[in-house]
């Protein structure tokens, strides 16, 4: 908050989760205008040889994300930093960040089928 950070990206954990804004932990949106605090995104969904190989199912056309969020945290504290992530999954995935003068737009894409799993858009006034 001191440096007015909007999105904070981290890795290492071999899964993905997105927390609500740090100063508004009950928020659960995909689109934020002037969020209160920063949004943490842990993008470690590329997998590793320490865990089971997990792929997302193929979604039907126009269905959006058919991969439900695994929002119940495990006992492993590496799996989430909040008790209620906005979205969490451990399927193989890759992130894409689009930046322009008015917005930050992060998308989580399923590595197998190329379908959108999660997204967050931050705009500032």
C-alpha positions in Angstrom: 0.0 0.0 0.0 2.9 2.4 0.7 4.0 2.2 -2.9 0.5 2.0 -4.4 1.0 -1.5 -5.8 -2.1 -2.8 -7.5 -1.1 -6.4 -8.5 1.5 -8.5 -6.8 2.7 -11.6 -8.6 4.5 -14.4 -6.9 5.4 -18.0 -7.7 7.1 -21.0 -6.2 3.9 -22.7 -5.0 2.9 -25.3 -7.6 -0.6 -24.1 -8.1 -2.6 -20.9 -8.8 -4.6 -18.6 -6.5 -5.8 -15.1 -6.5 -6.5 -13.3 -3.3 -8.9 -10.4 -2.8 -7.5 -7.0 -2.3 -5.4 -6.8 0.8 -7.5 -4.2 2.5 -10.9 -5.6 1.3 -10.6 -9.4 2.0 -14.3 -10.0 1.4 -14.2 -8.7 -2.2 -14.7 -11.4 -4.8 -14.9 -9.6 -8.1 -13.0 -10.0 -11.4 -13.1 -6.3 -12.1 -11.8 -3.7 -9.6 -11.8 0.1 -9.9 -9.4 1.6 -7.5 -9.0 -1.5 -5.3 -8.3 -1.1 -1.6 -4.8 -2.5 -1.2 -3.0 -4.9 -3.6 -4.2 -8.1 -5.2 -1.9 -11.0 -4.9 -1.7 -13.5 -7.7 0.4 -16.7 -7.2 1.0 -18.2 -10.6 2.7 -21.5 -10.2 0.4 -23.7 -12.2 3.1 -25.0 -14.6 3.3 -28.0 -12.3 6.3 -30.0 -11.1 7.4 -33.6 -10.6 6.5 -33.4 -6.9 2.7 -33.5 -7.6 0.1 -35.4 -9.6 -0.3 -34.4 -13.3 -3.6 -32.6 -13.4 -5.3 -31.2 -16.5 -8.5 -29.1 -16.8 -11.5 -30.7 -18.5 -12.5 -29.4 -21.9 -15.2 -26.8 -21.5 -18.2 -26.6 -23.8 -18.3 -23.7 -26.3 -19.5 -20.5 -24.6 -19.4 -22.0 -21.2 -16.7 -19.8 -19.8 -14.6 -21.5 -17.1 -15.8 -25.0 -16.3 -13.0 -25.5 -13.8 -14.5 -24.8 -10.4 -12.4 -22.9 -7.9 -10.8 -25.0 -5.2 -11.4 -22.4 -2.5 -11.1 -24.7 0.5 -7.5 -24.2 1.6 -5.4 -27.3 2.4 -3.5 -27.5 5.7 -0.4 -26.7 3.7 0.2 -22.9 4.2 2.0 -22.8 0.9 -1.3 -23.4 -0.9 -2.9 -20.0 -0.1 -2.2 -16.9 1.8 -5.8 -16.2 2.6 -8.6 -18.3 4.0 -10.8 -17.3 1.1 -9.0 -16.9 -2.2 -11.2 -15.5 -5.0 -10.1 -18.3 -7.3 -7.7 -21.2 -6.8 -6.8 -24.3 -8.8 -4.0 -26.7 -9.3 -4.5 -27.5 -13.0 -1.6 -26.9 -15.4 -1.9 -23.3 -16.5 -0.1 -20.2 -17.7 -0.7 -16.5 -17.0 -0.9 -13.6 -19.4 -0.7 -9.9 -18.3 -1.9 -7.2 -20.6 -1.0 -3.6 -19.6 -2.1 -0.3 -21.1 -2.4 3.2 -19.8 -5.8 2.6 -18.3 -5.8 -1.0 -17.0 -4.0 -4.1 -15.9 -5.6 -7.3 -17.2 -4.4 -10.7 -16.0 -5.7 -13.9 -17.5 -5.1 -17.5 -16.3 -5.2 -19.9 -19.3 -5.5 -23.7 -19.1 -2.4 -25.2 -20.6 -4.1 -28.1 -22.3 -7.1 -26.5 -24.0 -6.3 -22.8 -24.1 -9.5 -21.9 -22.2 -9.8 -19.0 -19.8 -9.8 -20.2 -16.1 -9.6 -16.9 -14.3 -9.1 -13.2 -14.9 -8.8 -9.9 -13.0 -8.9 -6.4 -14.4 -7.7 -3.4 -12.4 -8.4 0.2 -13.4 -7.5 3.4 -11.6 -9.0 6.8 -11.6 
